[in-house]
Amino acid sequence: MLVATTLCGPSYTLAQSELEGPKVEIGAKIYQQRCVECHNDRGFGTVSLERRYHGTVPAILDQRRDLNGIFIRYAVRKGVSFMPFFRKTEISDQEFDALSAYLSSDPTLRPRLK
């Protein structure tokens, strides 16, 4: 069984066996494929967060330590400011759980993005 998603980045498909692996590592892959296009050092999402937080927290999401599953779910499912919302058909609950595990983990212990 394959689960397909279409978020900010290029089309990405996760096999069911991939979703059963370590969540933080899978979440890093999903972040790289789906989020980094807008949330990189020059992305629109990062620029918007820099303006909003005035340097009080890192604007690049994968450098932050204050993200938790509840806020991540809200932002992904409801959208925030210019960020669109994403339906379960665009990012599955299993993929969301992995992404949330990645973004709510300690940034110093996360897998490095390529």
DSSP file (Angstrom, degrees, kcal/mol; ACC not computed):
  #  RESIDUE AA STRUCTURE BP1 BP2  ACC     N-H-->O    O-->H-N    N-H-->O    O-->H-N    TCO  KAPPA ALPHA  PHI   PSI    X-CA   Y-CA   Z-CA
    1    1 A M              0   0    0      0, 0.0    15,-1.5     0, 0.0     2,-0.4   0.000 360.0 360.0 360.0 132.1    0.0    0.0    0.0
    2    2 A L  E     -A   15   0A   0     13,-0.2     2,-0.5    14,-0.1    13,-0.2  -0.863 360.0-152.1-111.6 146.5    1.4    3.4   -0.9
    3    3 A V  E     -A   14   0A   0     11,-2.0    11,-2.0    -2,-0.4     2,-0.3  -0.975  15.6-161.9-116.6 119.9    0.5    6.7    0.6
    4    4 A A  E     -A   13   0A   0     -2,-0.5     2,-0.3     9,-0.2     9,-0.2  -0.798   9.2-178.7-105.1 144.8    0.8    9.7   -1.7
    5    5 A T  E     -A   12   0A   0      7,-1.7     7,-1.2    -2,-0.3     2,-0.3  -0.956  17.6-161.4-136.0 156.7    1.0   13.3   -0.6
    6    6 A T        +     0   0    0     84,-0.8     5,-0.1    -2,-0.3     2,-0.1  -0.835  32.2 141.6-138.7 101.7    1.3   16.7   -2.2
    7    7 A L  S    S-     0   0    0     -2,-0.3    28,-0.1     3,-0.3    27,-0.0  -0.092  71.2 -46.5-113.4-144.3    2.5   19.5    0.0
    8    8 A C  S    S+     0   0    0     26,-0.6    26,-0.1    -2,-0.1    27,-0.1   0.780 118.4  51.0 -64.3 -28.4    4.9   22.5   -0.7
    9    9 A G  S    S-     0   0    0      1,-0.2    25,-0.1    25,-0.2    -2,-0.1  -0.091 102.5 -52.0-100.4-163.5    7.5   20.4   -2.4
   10   10 A P  S    S-     0   0    0      0, 0.0    -3,-0.3     0, 0.0    -1,-0.2  -0.196  76.0 -72.6 -67.7 162.9    7.7   17.9   -5.2
   11   11 A S        -     0   0    0     -5,-0.1     2,-0.4    -3,-0.1    -5,-0.2  -0.293  57.7-176.0 -57.5 137.6    5.5   14.8   -5.3
   12   12 A Y  E     -A    5   0A   0     -7,-1.2    -7,-1.7    -3,-0.1     2,-0.4  -1.000  11.7-165.5-142.8 134.8    6.6   12.3   -2.7
   13   13 A T  E     -A    4   0A   0     -2,-0.4     2,-0.5    -9,-0.2    -9,-0.2  -0.982   4.9-158.1-125.5 132.7    5.3    8.8   -1.9
   14   14 A L  E     -A    3   0A   0    -11,-2.0   -11,-2.0    -2,-0.4     2,-0.1  -0.939  15.8-135.3-109.9 127.7    6.0    6.8    1.2
   15   15 A A  E >>  -A    2   0A   0     -2,-0.5     4,-1.5   -13,-0.2     3,-0.8  -0.473  27.7-112.4 -72.4 152.3    5.7    3.0    1.2
   16   16 A Q  H 3> S+     0   0    0    -15,-1.5     4,-0.7     1,-0.3     3,-0.2   0.873 118.5  56.7 -54.7 -39.7    3.9    1.6    4.2
   17   17 A S  H >4 S+     0   0    0      1,-0.2     3,-0.6     2,-0.2     4,-0.3   0.847 103.4  54.4 -63.7 -32.8    7.1   -0.1    5.3
   18   18 A E  H X4 S+     0   0    0     -3,-0.8     3,-1.3     1,-0.2    -1,-0.2   0.869 103.0  56.4 -66.4 -36.0    8.8    3.4    5.4
   19   19 A L  H 3< S+     0   0    0     -4,-1.5    -1,-0.2     1,-0.3    -2,-0.2   0.684 101.1  58.4 -69.9 -17.1    6.1    4.7    7.7
   20   20 A E  T << S+     0   0    0     -4,-0.7    -1,-0.3    -3,-0.6    -2,-0.2   0.519  90.7  90.3 -90.9  -5.7    6.8    2.0   10.2
   21   21 A G  S <  S-     0   0    0     -3,-1.3     2,-0.1    -4,-0.3    -3,-0.0  -0.007 100.7 -43.5 -76.0-173.1   10.5    3.0   10.6
   22   22 A P     >  -     0   0    0      0, 0.0     4,-2.1     0, 0.0     5,-0.2  -0.358  55.8-141.5 -58.4 124.3   11.9    5.5   13.2
   23   23 A K  H  > S+     0   0    0      1,-0.2     4,-3.2     2,-0.2    79,-0.3   0.856  95.0  53.8 -61.4 -40.1    9.5    8.5   13.1
   24   24 A V  H  > S+     0   0    0      2,-0.2     4,-2.0     1,-0.2    -1,-0.2   0.911 110.5  47.1 -64.8 -40.8   12.1   11.2   13.5
   25   25 A E  H  > S+     0   0    0      2,-0.2     4,-1.6    -3,-0.2    -1,-0.2   0.910 114.8  46.1 -66.1 -41.9   14.1   10.0   10.5
   26   26 A I  H  X S+     0   0    0     -4,-2.1     4,-2.4     1,-0.2    -2,-0.2   0.913 110.5  54.3 -65.2 -42.4   10.9    9.6    8.4
   27   27 A G  H  X S+     0   0    0     -4,-3.2     4,-2.8    71,-0.3    -2,-0.2   0.861 104.4  54.8 -59.6 -36.7    9.8   13.1    9.6
   28   28 A A  H  X S+     0   0    0     -4,-2.0     4,-2.5     2,-0.2    -1,-0.2   0.902 108.6  48.7 -63.0 -41.0   13.2   14.5    8.4
   29   29 A K  H  X S+     0   0    0     -4,-1.6     4,-2.4     2,-0.2    -2,-0.2   0.915 112.4  47.6 -65.1 -42.8   12.5   13.1    5.0
   30   30 A I  H  X>S+     0   0    0     -4,-2.4     4,-2.9     2,-0.2     5,-0.5   0.920 112.1  49.8 -64.9 -43.5    9.0   14.5    4.9
   31   31 A Y  I  X>S+     0   0    0     -4,-2.8     5,-2.3     1,-0.2     4,-1.9   0.929 112.1  48.8 -59.4 -45.6   10.3   17.9    6.0
   32   32 A Q  I  <5S+     0   0    0     -4,-2.5    -2,-0.2     1,-0.2    -1,-0.2   0.904 119.3  37.8 -61.0 -42.5   13.0   17.8    3.3
   33   33 A Q  I  <5S+     0   0    0     -4,-2.4    -2,-0.2    -5,-0.2    -1,-0.2   0.797 132.4  21.2 -80.9 -29.8   10.5   16.9    0.6
   34   34 A R  I  <5S+     0   0    0     -4,-2.9   -26,-0.6    -5,-0.2    -3,-0.2   0.765 127.9  27.6-112.9 -32.4    7.5   19.0    1.7
   35   35 A C  I >X<S+     0   0    0     -4,-1.9     4,-2.4    -5,-0.5     3,-1.3   0.771  96.8  75.2-108.9 -32.5    8.4   21.9    4.0
   36   36 A V  T 34<S+     0   0    0     -5,-2.3     4,-0.2     1,-0.3     7,-0.1   0.733  84.2  70.5 -64.2 -22.1   11.9   23.0    3.3
   37   37 A E  T 34 S+     0   0    0      1,-0.2     7,-0.3     2,-0.2    -1,-0.3   0.897 117.3  21.9 -60.3 -39.3   10.9   24.8    0.0
   38   38 A C  T <4 S+     0   0    0     -3,-1.3     8,-1.5     5,-0.2     7,-1.3   0.704 127.3  51.4 -97.3 -24.9    9.1   27.4    2.1
   39   39 A H  S  < S+     0   0    0     -4,-2.4    23,-0.4     6,-0.2    22,-0.2  -0.215  82.2 110.0-112.2  41.7   10.9   27.0    5.4
   40   40 A N  S >  S-     0   0    0     -3,-0.3     3,-1.0    -4,-0.2     6,-0.2  -0.391  91.6 -79.1 -98.8-173.8   14.5   27.2    4.3
   41   41 A D  T 3  S+     0   0    0      1,-0.3    18,-0.0    -2,-0.1    19,-0.0   0.706 132.4  24.4 -65.1 -18.4   16.9   30.1    5.1
   42   42 A R  T 3  S+     0   0    0      4,-0.0    -1,-0.3     5,-0.0    -3,-0.1   0.245  95.0 126.5-125.3  11.2   15.4   32.3    2.3
   43   43 A G  S <> S-     0   0    0     -3,-1.0     4,-2.5    -7,-0.1     5,-0.2  -0.263  70.7-114.3 -73.4 158.6   11.9   30.7    1.9
   44   44 A F  H  > S+     0   0    0     -7,-0.3     4,-2.3     1,-0.2     5,-0.2   0.877 116.3  52.5 -59.1 -41.1    8.7   32.7    2.1
   45   45 A G  H  > S+     0   0    0     -7,-1.3     4,-2.1     2,-0.2    -1,-0.2   0.894 110.2  48.0 -63.8 -39.9    7.7   30.9    5.4
   46   46 A T  H  > S+     0   0    0     -8,-1.5     4,-2.5    -6,-0.2    -2,-0.2   0.914 110.7  50.3 -67.6 -43.3   11.0   31.8    7.0
   47   47 A V  H  X S+     0   0    0     -4,-2.5     4,-1.9     1,-0.2    -2,-0.2   0.916 111.5  49.5 -60.5 -42.8   10.8   35.4    6.0
   48   48 A S  H  X S+     0   0    0     -4,-2.3     4,-2.2     1,-0.2    -1,-0.2   0.901 111.6  48.1 -63.2 -41.6    7.3   35.6    7.3
   49   49 A L  H  X S+     0   0    0     -4,-2.1     4,-2.8     2,-0.2     5,-0.2   0.860 107.4  55.8 -69.6 -34.5    8.3   34.1   10.7
   50   50 A E  H  X S+     0   0    0     -4,-2.5     4,-1.5     1,-0.2     5,-0.4   0.927 111.0  45.1 -60.5 -43.7   11.3   36.4   10.9
   51   51 A R  H  < S+     0   0    0     -4,-1.9    -2,-0.2    -5,-0.2    -1,-0.2   0.907 115.3  47.6 -65.2 -42.0    8.9   39.4   10.6
   52   52 A R  H  < S+     0   0    0     -4,-2.2    -2,-0.2     1,-0.2    -1,-0.2   0.921 122.0  31.7 -67.5 -44.5    6.4   37.9   13.1
   53   53 A Y  H >< S-     0   0    0     -4,-2.8     3,-2.4    -5,-0.1    -1,-0.2   0.517  88.1-142.6 -98.3  -6.3    8.9   36.9   15.8
   54   54 A H  T 3< S-     0   0    0     -4,-1.5    -3,-0.1     1,-0.3    -4,-0.1   0.833  73.0 -53.1  48.4  39.6   11.6   39.7   15.4
   55   55 A G  T 3  S+     0   0    0     -5,-0.4    -1,-0.3     2,-0.3    -5,-0.1   0.522 107.9 120.8  79.4   5.6   14.4   37.2   16.2
   56   56 A T  S <  S+     0   0    0     -3,-2.4    -2,-0.1    -6,-0.2    -1,-0.1   0.789  85.5  15.9 -73.6 -25.7   12.9   36.0   19.5
   57   57 A V  S    S-     0   0    0     -8,-0.1    -2,-0.3    -7,-0.1    -1,-0.1  -0.965 102.2 -84.6-137.2 154.8   12.8   32.4   18.1
   58   58 A P        -     0   0    0      0, 0.0     6,-0.1     0, 0.0     5,-0.1  -0.344  29.7-148.0 -59.5 139.0   14.6   30.9   15.0
   59   59 A A  S    S+     0   0    0      4,-0.1     2,-0.6   -18,-0.0   -10,-0.2   0.743  79.6  83.3 -80.8 -24.1   12.6   31.5   11.9
   60   60 A I  S >  S-     0   0    0      1,-0.2     3,-2.1   -11,-0.1     4,-0.4  -0.731  78.7-143.1 -83.4 119.5   13.8   28.3   10.3
   61   61 A L  G >  S+     0   0    0     -2,-0.6     3,-1.7     1,-0.3    -1,-0.2   0.836  94.0  56.8 -56.2 -40.9   11.4   25.6   11.7
   62   62 A D  G 3  S+     0   0    0    -23,-0.4    -1,-0.3     1,-0.3    48,-0.1   0.439 103.5  56.7 -78.8   6.8   13.9   22.8   12.0
   63   63 A Q  G <  S+     0   0    0     -3,-2.1    -1,-0.3    -5,-0.1    -2,-0.2   0.440  88.1 102.5-103.9  -5.3   16.1   25.0   14.2
   64   64 A R    <   -     0   0    0     -3,-1.7    -7,-0.0    -4,-0.4    -5,-0.0  -0.453  47.9-170.7 -84.4 153.2   13.4   25.6   16.8
   65   65 A R  S    S+     0   0    0     -2,-0.1    -1,-0.1    41,-0.1    -3,-0.0   0.381  77.5  69.4-114.3  -3.7   13.0   24.0   20.2
   66   66 A D        +     0   0    0      2,-0.0     2,-0.3     0, 0.0    38,-0.1   0.323  68.1 111.9-104.1   7.8    9.6   25.3   21.1
   67   67 A L        -     0   0    0     36,-0.4     2,-0.3    -6,-0.1     3,-0.0  -0.623  41.9-177.6 -84.8 139.2    7.4   23.4   18.6
   68   68 A N     >  -     0   0    0     -2,-0.3     4,-2.6     1,-0.1     5,-0.2  -0.888  40.3-102.7-131.3 165.8    5.0   20.7   19.9
   69   69 A G  H  > S+     0   0    0     -2,-0.3     4,-2.6     1,-0.2     5,-0.2   0.820 116.6  54.6 -57.3 -36.6    2.6   18.3   18.3
   70   70 A I  H  > S+     0   0    0      2,-0.2     4,-2.1     1,-0.2    -1,-0.2   0.946 112.9  41.3 -66.1 -47.9   -0.5   20.4   19.1
   71   71 A F  H  > S+     0   0    0      2,-0.2     4,-2.8     1,-0.2     5,-0.2   0.913 115.1  51.3 -66.2 -42.1    0.8   23.5   17.4
   72   72 A I  H  X S+     0   0    0     -4,-2.6     4,-2.7     1,-0.2     5,-0.3   0.930 110.4  49.2 -60.9 -45.6    2.2   21.6   14.5
   73   73 A R  H  X S+     0   0    0     -4,-2.6     4,-3.0    -5,-0.2     5,-0.4   0.920 111.9  49.1 -59.9 -44.3   -1.1   19.9   13.9
   74   74 A Y  H  X>S+     0   0    0     -4,-2.1     4,-2.8    -5,-0.2     5,-0.7   0.951 113.2  46.1 -60.2 -49.5   -2.9   23.2   14.0
   75   75 A A  H  X5S+     0   0    0     -4,-2.8     4,-1.2     3,-0.2    -2,-0.2   0.904 118.6  41.5 -62.1 -42.6   -0.6   24.9   11.6
   76   76 A V  H  <5S+     0   0    0     -4,-2.7    10,-2.8    -5,-0.2    -2,-0.2   0.926 123.6  35.7 -73.2 -44.9   -0.6   22.0    9.1
   77   77 A R  H  <5S+     0   0    0     -4,-3.0    -2,-0.2    -5,-0.3    -3,-0.2   0.804 132.7  25.3 -82.3 -29.4   -4.3   21.2    9.3
   78   78 A K  H  <5S-     0   0    0     -4,-2.8     7,-0.3    -5,-0.4    -3,-0.2   0.677 101.0-129.3-106.6 -23.0   -5.7   24.7    9.7
   79   79 A G     << -     0   0    0     -4,-1.2     2,-0.4    -5,-0.7     6,-0.1   0.124  11.9-126.5  82.7 153.2   -3.0   26.9    8.1
   80   80 A V  B >   -B   83   0B   0      3,-0.7     3,-2.8    -5,-0.1     2,-0.1  -0.983  59.3 -47.4-140.1 124.7   -1.4   30.0    9.7
   81   81 A S  T 3  S-     0   0    0     -2,-0.4     0, 0.0     1,-0.3     0, 0.0  -0.311 131.3  -5.9  53.5-116.1   -1.2   33.4    8.1
   82   82 A F  T 3  S+     0   0    0     -2,-0.1    -1,-0.3   -37,-0.1   -37,-0.1   0.613 112.2 102.4 -84.5 -12.4    0.0   32.8    4.6
   83   83 A M  B <  S-B   80   0B   0     -3,-2.8    -3,-0.7   -38,-0.1     2,-0.0  -0.578  71.0-134.0 -73.7 126.8    0.6   29.1    5.1
   84   84 A P        -     0   0    0      0, 0.0    -5,-0.3     0, 0.0     2,-0.2  -0.318  19.2-108.5 -73.9 162.5   -2.1   27.0    3.5
   85   85 A F        -     0   0    0     -7,-0.3     2,-0.5    -6,-0.1    -8,-0.2  -0.566  27.1-140.8 -85.4 158.2   -3.9   24.2    5.3
   86   86 A F        -     0   0    0    -10,-2.8    -7,-0.1    -2,-0.2   -79,-0.1  -0.984  10.2-139.1-126.2 125.9   -3.2   20.6    4.2
   87   87 A R    >>  -     0   0    0     -2,-0.5     4,-2.0     1,-0.1     3,-1.6  -0.247  30.0-106.1 -74.6 165.1   -5.9   17.9    4.1
   88   88 A K  T 34 S+     0   0    0      1,-0.3     5,-0.1     2,-0.2    -1,-0.1   0.735 122.6  60.6 -64.4 -21.9   -5.4   14.3    5.2
   89   89 A T  T 34 S+     0   0    0      1,-0.2    -1,-0.3     3,-0.1     3,-0.2   0.651 107.8  44.9 -77.9 -14.2   -5.4   13.4    1.5
   90   90 A E  T <4 S+     0   0    0     -3,-1.6   -84,-0.8     1,-0.4     2,-0.4   0.778 132.6  12.6 -97.5 -34.9   -2.3   15.7    1.1
   91   91 A I  S  < S-     0   0    0     -4,-2.0    -1,-0.4   -86,-0.2   -86,-0.1  -0.931  85.2-135.0-141.8 118.0   -0.4   14.5    4.2
   92   92 A S     >  -     0   0    0     -2,-0.4     4,-2.8    -3,-0.2     5,-0.2  -0.167  24.1-109.6 -69.0 164.1   -1.6   11.4    5.9
   93   93 A D  H  > S+     0   0    0      2,-0.2     4,-2.6     1,-0.2     5,-0.1   0.883 120.9  51.9 -60.9 -38.4   -2.0   11.1    9.6
   94   94 A Q  H  > S+     0   0    0      2,-0.2     4,-1.8     1,-0.2    -1,-0.2   0.918 111.7  45.4 -65.4 -42.9    1.0    8.7    9.7
   95   95 A E  H  > S+     0   0    0      2,-0.2     4,-2.6     1,-0.2    -2,-0.2   0.902 112.3  52.2 -66.0 -40.4    3.1   11.1    7.7
   96   96 A F  H  X S+     0   0    0     -4,-2.8     4,-3.1     1,-0.2     5,-0.2   0.928 106.7  53.1 -60.5 -45.1    2.0   14.0    9.9
   97   97 A D  H  X S+     0   0    0     -4,-2.6     4,-2.2     1,-0.2    -1,-0.2   0.892 110.9  47.1 -58.0 -40.7    2.9   12.0   13.1
   98   98 A A  H  X S+     0   0    0     -4,-1.8     4,-2.2     2,-0.2   -71,-0.3   0.923 112.8  48.3 -67.5 -44.2    6.4   11.5   11.7
   99   99 A L  H  X S+     0   0    0     -4,-2.6     4,-2.7     1,-0.2    -2,-0.2   0.914 112.5  49.3 -61.1 -43.2    6.8   15.2   10.7
  100  100 A S  H  X S+     0   0    0     -4,-3.1     4,-2.0     1,-0.2    -1,-0.2   0.893 108.5  52.9 -63.8 -40.9    5.6   16.2   14.1
  101  101 A A  H  < S+     0   0    0     -4,-2.2     4,-0.4    -5,-0.2    -1,-0.2   0.905 112.0  46.9 -61.0 -41.0    8.0   13.8   15.8
  102  102 A Y  H >< S+     0   0    0     -4,-2.2     3,-1.1   -79,-0.3    -2,-0.2   0.956 114.9  43.8 -64.8 -51.7   10.8   15.4   13.8
  103  103 A L  H 3< S+     0   0    0     -4,-2.7   -36,-0.4     1,-0.3    -1,-0.2   0.728 115.5  48.1 -72.3 -21.5    9.9   19.1   14.5
  104  104 A S  T 3< S+     0   0    0     -4,-2.0    -1,-0.3    -5,-0.2    -2,-0.2   0.416  95.2  95.0 -97.8   2.4    9.2   18.5   18.2
  105  105 A S  S <  S-     0   0    0     -3,-1.1   -38,-0.1    -4,-0.4     5,-0.1  -0.390  95.2 -78.6 -84.7 168.8   12.5   16.6   18.8
  106  106 A D    >>  -     0   0    0      1,-0.2     3,-1.8    -2,-0.1     4,-0.7  -0.545  37.8-140.8 -67.4 121.5   15.7   18.2   20.0
  107  107 A P  G >4 S+     0   0    0      0, 0.0     3,-0.5     0, 0.0    -1,-0.2   0.795  99.9  59.0 -57.7 -29.1   17.3   20.0   17.0
  108  108 A T  G 34 S+     0   0    0      1,-0.2    -2,-0.1   -45,-0.1   -45,-0.0   0.700 109.8  43.2 -74.8 -16.6   20.8   18.9   18.1
  109  109 A L  G <4 S+     0   0    0     -3,-1.8    -1,-0.2     2,-0.1     3,-0.1   0.443  90.3 110.8-105.2  -2.6   19.7   15.2   17.9
  110  110 A R  S << S-     0   0    0     -4,-0.7     2,-0.1    -3,-0.5   -85,-0.1  -0.345  79.8 -96.7 -72.2 152.0   17.8   15.4   14.6
  111  111 A P        -     0   0    0      0, 0.0     2,-0.3     0, 0.0    -1,-0.1  -0.430  47.7-107.5 -61.4 142.6   19.1   13.7   11.5
  112  112 A R        -     0   0    0     -2,-0.1     2,-0.2    -3,-0.1   -84,-0.0  -0.563  29.3-127.9 -75.9 134.6   20.9   16.2    9.3
  113  113 A L              0   0    0     -2,-0.3    -1,-0.1     1,-0.1   -84,-0.1  -0.553 360.0 360.0 -80.1 147.8   19.1   17.3    6.1
  114  114 A K              0   0    0     -2,-0.2    -1,-0.1     0, 0.0    -2,-0.0   0.436 360.0 360.0 -88.2 360.0   20.9   17.1    2.9
